């Protein structure tokens, strides 16, 4: 079973799956994030190529017959909500990047035209003309930095998070009572 990894969550009650527990550093095994955040944090550094089995351990008195279906549906809804949010964020970033690219290209074109005019200006000393001409070219190209960053790099975190949420939504889940000892 090399293609299967597992994550185990020990919860005091089912609400801890989605809600952060009260912070109490005096408890040796205290968790400071919700159960689903623990799962996300476990998956962040992994390649997501392996299937993942999620073991949820609950106190024996909270075990019910339809609990597995209830948990699977809740996790699926949670993941779908976040996937939709990230898709909206990706669309927003794409729009922002294209608008910034549009502005950057207009500014670059203006800088290149001004650079050509300064280069041909006979009334400026050669050194000053060259500094201004080269400076305008540099400033024009620098104006493309932000759109390039948005379009090439800023979308990766949302895309990666969507891959994690899709992985979580497809996880096999097993519920176990707390083992004593």
N, C-alpha and C positions, 0 to 999 in steps of 0.2 A: 504494500500500500504506500509506495513512495509518492504517489500523486495525490495524497490526502494529508492535510494538516488539520490541527484542531486548536480550538480556543475554549477555555473553560471560564465561565462566569459564576461566581458564588454570590447569590443575592439574598438579602434578608427578606425581601418581599418583591413582588412583581413590579411595583412602581419604580424600583431602582433601575430597571432596564432602561428607562428613558429620563428619569429625574436624577439630578445630582443628590447624593446623600449628604446629610449634615456632616460637616467636617469635624472630626474628632481625632486629633493626633495621638490621643492616649490609648486608642485601640490599636494593637499591633498590626492587624490585617486590614486596617481601614482603607477604603477606596475613596478617592476624592473626585471622581467623575462618574457619570452615569455608566451603566453597563454597555450601552451602545457606543459610547465614546471610547470605552476600553477596547471594544472590538475594532473600531476605526483605527485607533492608535496601534493596535497589534498588526493591522493590515498595511498601514502606511509604508513601512520599509520593505514589504514583500513584493514579489513580482506578480502575484495574483494568478499564476499559472496553475497552481495546485488547487484542487477543490478544498473547501474548508468545512469542517464539521464543528458546529457550535454546541457546546454542552452548557446548559443553563441549570445550575443547582439551586434549588429552592428548599425551604424547610418542608418537611414531610406533610405538615398540616395544611399546606397551601396547594398540594397536588390535587388537580381536578381532572375529570375525564376529557374535557374538550380544551384543556389548557394549551396543548401544542398548536392546534389550529388557531386559537386566539392569539398566541404569540407570533406565529408565522404571518398572520394577516396584519398585525400591528407593525411588525418589522417591515413588511412589504410596503405598507402605506407610508411609513416613515421614510423609507428609501426613495419611493416615487416622489414624495414631496420635495426632498432635497435634490433629486435629479432634475425636476422641473425648475427649481430655483437656480440651479447651476446652469441649465440651458438658457434661461433668461439672462443670467449674468454673462454667459458667453456671447449671446446675441448683442448685448449692450456693449461689451468690449470690442466686438467686431465693428459695430457702428462707430464707436468712439475712435477706434484705430483708423478707420477709413476717413472719417472727418478730419482727424489730425493729419493724416497723409495728404488729404486734399489741401489743407491749409499750408502744410509744410512744402508741398510741391510749388504752390503759388509763391510762397516766400522765397524758396530756392531759385525759382525762375527770375523773380525780381532782383535778388542778390546777384545772380549771374549777369543780368542785363546791366545793373549798376556797376558791377566789376568791369565789364567790357567798356562802359562809358568812362570810368575813372582811368582805365588803362590807356585810353586814347586821348585823355585830356592833356593838352600841351601846357596849360597854365600851372600845373602842379610839378614840383620837383620830382625827379624820377623815383627817388627813394620813397617819398610820401605816397606817390601814386601806386607804387608796387605794394606797399604795406596796406593801403586801403583796398586795393583790388584783391589781394590775397585774403585779407580779413573778411571781405564780403563773401568770398567763396567759402571760407571756413564756416562763417556764421550761417550761410545758406544750407550747407550740408548738415551742420549741427541741428538745424530745425527739423531734420528728418529722424533724429534720435528717438524722440518720444513715440511717434507713430510706428517706427520699426520695433521698438521695445514692446509696445502693445500688441502688434500683429504677430510677432515672433515668440514672445515669452510670457506675457501676462495671462494668457488663456490656459497655460499648462496646469496650474493648481486646480481650477474648476474641472477641467477634463479628467485629471487624475482622481479627484474626489468622486466624480461620477462613476469612474471605473470601480472604485471601492464600494460605492453604494450598490452598483449592479451586482458585484460579487457577494455582498451581504444579503441582498434580496434573493440570491440563488443558493444560499447556504443551506445545508441540511442541518436541522436543529434537533437536538435530543434533550429531553428534560429529565433530570435525575433528582431524587430527594438527597438532602445533605447526608453525607456519610459520616457516621459518628466515629470519632477517633482521630 
